[in-house]
Every structure is written in C-alpha cells, then in structure tokens.
Amino acid sequence: MLVVMSLVVVLASIAMASYGTGVTRSKEAVLKEDLFRLREAIDQFHADRGEYPAGLPDLVAGGYLRSVPTDPMTRSDATWQTVPSEYDPADPTALPGVFDVRSGATGQALDGTAYADW
C-alpha cells in the first residue's frame, strides 16, 4: 500500500510540473500575439497618418484596436513599455510618438530570454 501511495504522489508531482509549464507556455504565446498585434496597429497608424501615435490609447481612439490588450504576464494593460520614435531631421515639426512596444513584465521566458526584450 505504501508503494502505491508513493507512486501516486510521484505521478501527481510530475503532472503538476507539466501543468505549470503549460500555463506559462500559453501566457507566452498570448504575449507574443499581443505584441505582434500592437506593432501591426502602430505600423498601420503610421502608414495612414504619416506619424506615430502619441500613446497606445490613440490606437483605440483611431479604431486600430478595440482595446489595449492586457499583458498576460503582468495582468494589466498599463504596464506596456513604449519605445519613442526618433527625431526626424527631414520633418522637425513632427512630434515623437510610439515607435515600438514591449512587455513591462520582469523575468525570463522558458527559452531564457527576458520578456522585456520581446
């Protein structure tokens, strides 16, 4: 009986570890998709208007997104880190805007890269 109980505990431990890894993999997949969609919306905004959005809410106001997605790692839509556009000497009157977006999550992904570098 003790051997059977030990075997059940070992199998349950393996199952829990696999479950935790699966949840993390799914969050990482959602994060990658959200980053792709945000960057695509920024590019469309720039192509349509000739300037970068001042912030992520401008993408929603312009109809490029329904809402700013929630970062699955931080569980907040306010933690996105925006990368400003560079100064354009050809158009000195252009205001800087959001050129890129990154996750505000700390920590590393399962592949060893930092979430903030995606």
Secondary structure by P-SEA (a helix, b strand, c coil): caaaaaaaaaaaaaaaaaaaaaaaaaaaaaaaaaaaaaaaaaaaaaaacccccccaaaaaaacccccccccccccccccbbbbbbccccccccccccccccccccccccccccccccc
